Amino acid sequence: MQVAERMEGEEKIEALSKIFTRLANLQADLYETERVCREGVQLMQEAGPTTKNRHLVEGMRTQFAVTWLNQDRARERRNLSPGTSHTHQAVRLLRDAACVLETSAKENLNRGTPSRKLLLQLANTLQSLGRQFQYDDAERSLQSALLIYQHIYGLAHHTTINVLDDMGCLYNRQGDYDRAISCYRRAAELGEAHAPWLVSAILRNLGSTLVAMNDKSGARDTFLVICTFSNSPCKVLVLHAMACLDVLFEFVTV
């Protein structure tokens, strides 16, 4: 930090981005992460970001918003009192960041100088926004993120596959099970070839959707595939789901 304080302009913004992103990633406590991100945004703003490095500030703002969302989810998982929910504030931050990044990306394209880093930060922000499935702009955000990732990485990349999984979760929440299953199966197919560590979680989502459709046979077959992955972190959850389907006794040796 002492070195960064002596810097100016774009160099200072880049240094602050690296420092505070690293600090935020090192925090085990979500409230400490929030403090680090808040401080990072403030110092980077004070340094006077330019069009060229604006994506770094918005990247830190996105991380700040995601930390808020993670805090709310952690309270829900632990059945704690919700306290002050930051979800609406976080979504507003993400929307503002996406707007700034999209404007900058279009300006760069019009000048004939597209920025890969800026586009990736835009896609990351849109994906974070799209994961808030209860909001009307979730689908559009995920579709835009998917287009950007496909353009930069192609389909054979874990980031692109993750967005396909997110889209499946969105359609599942909306009750559009056919589209959800299509997304999950495409994500699983790509994952098997290019990101095998993602497949068990994707198949768990697929199996849960099949359960919601009362397709017990399809759900059982999907869960069985996960049980063949000896190191799958989803295996215990899957076995529980199979028990709920009254078929666990058939697979006690798994």
C-alpha positions in Angstrom: 0.0 0.0 0.0 2.9 2.4 0.8 4.2 1.8 -2.7 0.8 2.3 -4.3 0.3 5.6 -2.4 3.3 7.1 -4.1 1.9 6.2 -7.6 -0.4 8.3 -9.7 -3.1 7.9 -12.4 -3.5 4.7 -14.2 -0.5 3.0 -12.5 -2.1 3.7 -9.1 -5.5 2.3 -10.1 -4.0 -0.9 -11.4 -1.9 -1.3 -8.2 -4.9 -0.8 -6.0 -6.9 -3.2 -8.0 -4.4 -6.0 -7.6 -3.9 -5.2 -3.9 -7.5 -5.1 -2.9 -8.6 -8.0 -5.1 -5.9 -10.1 -3.5 -6.8 -8.9 0.0 -10.5 -9.7 -0.6 -9.8 -13.2 -1.8 -7.7 -13.9 1.3 -10.5 -13.1 3.7 -12.2 -16.0 5.4 -14.9 -13.8 6.9 -17.5 -12.2 4.6 -17.7 -9.1 6.7 -14.0 -8.5 6.4 -14.2 -9.0 2.7 -17.0 -6.4 2.6 -14.7 -3.9 4.4 -11.8 -4.6 2.1 -13.9 -4.2 -1.0 -15.5 -1.0 0.3 -12.1 0.5 1.0 -10.8 -0.6 -2.4 -13.7 1.1 -4.2 -13.2 4.3 -2.3 -9.4 4.6 -2.8 -9.7 3.7 -6.5 -12.4 6.3 -7.0 -10.2 8.9 -5.2 -7.4 8.1 -7.6 -9.5 9.3 -10.5 -10.2 6.4 -12.8 -10.1 7.0 -16.6 -12.0 5.3 -19.4 -9.1 3.0 -19.9 -9.1 1.5 -16.4 -12.7 2.1 -15.4 -13.3 -1.7 -15.6 -11.0 -2.2 -12.6 -13.1 0.0 -10.4 -16.3 -1.6 -11.6 -14.7 -5.0 -11.0 -14.0 -4.1 -7.4 -17.6 -2.8 -7.1 -18.9 -6.1 -8.5 -16.9 -8.0 -5.9 -18.3 -5.8 -3.2 -21.9 -6.5 -4.4 -21.2 -10.3 -4.6 -19.9 -10.2 -1.1 -23.2 -8.7 0.1 -25.1 -11.4 -1.7 -23.0 -14.1 -0.2 -23.6 -12.7 3.3 -27.4 -12.9 2.7 -27.1 -16.5 1.4 -24.9 -17.5 4.4 -27.5 -16.2 6.8 -30.2 -18.1 5.0 -28.2 -21.4 5.0 -27.7 -21.1 8.8 -31.3 -20.2 9.4 -30.2 -17.0 11.1 -32.2 -13.8 11.4 -32.0 -12.1 8.1 -31.0 -8.8 9.7 -30.4 -6.1 7.1 -30.6 -7.6 3.6 -28.3 -6.1 1.1 -29.7 -8.0 -1.9 -31.5 -5.0 -3.4 -28.5 -2.7 -2.9 -26.1 -5.3 -4.3 -28.3 -5.7 -7.4 -28.4 -2.0 -7.9 -24.6 -1.9 -7.7 -24.3 -4.7 -10.3 -26.7 -2.9 -12.6 -24.8 0.3 -12.3 -21.5 -1.4 -12.9 -22.9 -3.3 -15.9 -24.2 0.0 -17.4 -20.8 1.7 -17.1 -18.9 -1.3 -18.5 -21.3 -1.7 -21.4 -21.0 1.9 -22.3 -17.2 1.7 -22.2 -17.2 -1.5 -24.2 -19.4 0.1 -26.9 -17.1 3.2 -27.0 -14.1 1.0 -27.5 -15.7 -1.0 -30.2 -16.7 2.2 -32.0 -13.1 3.4 -31.9 -11.9 0.0 -33.2 -10.1 -0.8 -30.0 -12.1 -3.5 -28.2 -10.8 -4.4 -24.8 -10.8 -8.1 -23.8 -10.4 -7.3 -20.1 -13.3 -4.9 -20.2 -15.5 -7.4 -22.0 -14.6 -10.1 -19.5 -15.4 -7.8 -16.6 -18.7 -6.9 -18.2 -19.5 -10.6 -18.6 -18.6 -11.4 -15.0 -20.8 -8.6 -13.7 -23.7 -9.7 -15.9 -23.3 -13.3 -14.7 -23.4 -12.1 -11.1 -26.5 -10.1 -11.9 -28.1 -13.0 -13.8 -27.7 -15.3 -10.8 -30.3 -13.3 -8.9 -33.0 -15.3 -10.5 -35.9 -13.5 -8.9 -35.3 -10.3 -11.0 -36.7 -9.7 -14.4 -33.4 -8.9 -16.0 -31.8 -12.2 -14.9 -32.3 -14.0 -18.2 -31.1 -11.1 -20.4 -28.0 -10.7 -18.2 -27.1 -14.4 -18.4 -27.7 -14.5 -22.2 -25.4 -11.5 -22.7 -22.7 -13.0 -20.4 -23.0 -16.2 -22.4 -22.5 -14.4 -25.7 -19.4 -12.6 -24.5 -17.8 -15.7 -23.0 -18.6 -17.7 -26.2 -17.0 -14.9 -28.3 -13.8 -14.8 -26.1 -13.4 -18.4 -24.9 -15.7 -20.5 -27.1 -18.0 -23.2 -25.7 -15.2 -25.4 -24.6 -14.4 -23.4 -21.5 -15.4 -23.8 -17.8 -16.6 -20.2 -17.6 -19.0 -20.6 -20.5 -20.2 -24.0 -19.2 -20.9 -22.3 -15.8 -23.2 -19.8 -17.5 -25.1 -22.6 -19.2 -25.6 -24.2 -15.8 -26.8 -20.9 -14.4 -29.3 -20.6 -17.2 -30.6 -24.0 -16.4 -31.1 -22.9 -12.8 -33.0 -19.8 -13.9 -35.4 -21.7 -16.1 -35.9 -24.3 -13.4 -36.9 -21.6 -11.0 -39.3 -20.2 -13.6 -40.8 -23.7 -14.0 -39.6 -23.8 -17.7 -38.3 -27.4 -17.2 -37.8 -28.2 -20.8 -35.4 -25.3 -21.3 -33.7 -26.0 -18.0 -33.0 -29.6 -18.9 -31.7 -28.5 -22.3 -29.2 -26.1 -20.7 -28.1 -28.7 -18.1 -27.6 -31.4 -20.6 -25.6 -29.1 -22.9 -23.5 -28.0 -19.9 -22.9 -31.6 -18.8 -21.9 -32.7 -22.3 -19.4 -29.9 -22.6 -18.3 -30.4 -19.0 -17.5 -34.0 -19.6 -15.1 -33.1 -22.4 -13.6 -29.8 -21.1 -14.4 -29.3 -17.4 -15.1 -32.7 -15.7 -14.9 -31.1 -12.2 -18.2 -29.3 -12.9 -20.2 -32.3 -14.1 -21.4 -33.7 -10.8 -23.0 -30.3 -9.7 -24.6 -29.9 -13.1 -26.0 -33.4 -13.0 -27.3 -32.8 -9.5 -29.2 -29.8 -10.8 -30.5 -31.8 -13.7 -31.7 -34.6 -11.4 -33.5 -32.2 -9.2 -35.3 -30.7 -12.2 -36.3 -34.2 -13.3 -37.7 -34.8 -9.7 -39.7 -31.6 -10.0 -41.2 -33.0 -13.3 -42.0 -36.3 -11.5 -39.6 -38.2 -13.8 -38.3 -40.5 -11.1 -36.7 -42.9 -13.6 -34.8 -40.1 -15.3 -33.8 -38.6 -11.9 -32.6 -41.9 -10.6 -30.5 -42.6 -13.7 -29.0 -39.1 -13.5 -28.2 -39.4 -9.7 -26.6 -42.8 -10.4 -24.1 -41.3 -12.8 -23.0 -38.9 -10.0 -22.5 -41.8 -7.7 -20.0 -43.3 -10.0 -17.8 -40.2 -9.3 -16.0 -41.4 -6.2 -14.7 -37.9 -5.2 -17.9 -36.0 -6.0 -18.8 -33.4 -3.3 -22.4 -33.9 -4.3 -22.6 -37.6 -3.5 -24.1 -37.3 -0.1 -26.8 -34.9 -1.3 -27.5 -37.2 -4.2 -27.9 -40.2 -2.0 -30.4 -38.2 0.1 -32.3 -37.3 -3.0 -32.4 -40.9 -4.1 -33.7 -41.9 -0.6 -36.5 -39.4 -1.1 -37.3 -41.2 -4.3 -37.7 -44.5 -2.5 -35.0 -46.1 -4.6 -32.0 -46.0 -2.3 -32.4 -49.6 -1.2 -31.7 -50.7 -4.8 -28.3 -49.0 -4.7 -26.9 -49.7 -1.2 -23.7 -50.9 -2.6 -22.9 -47.6 -4.4 
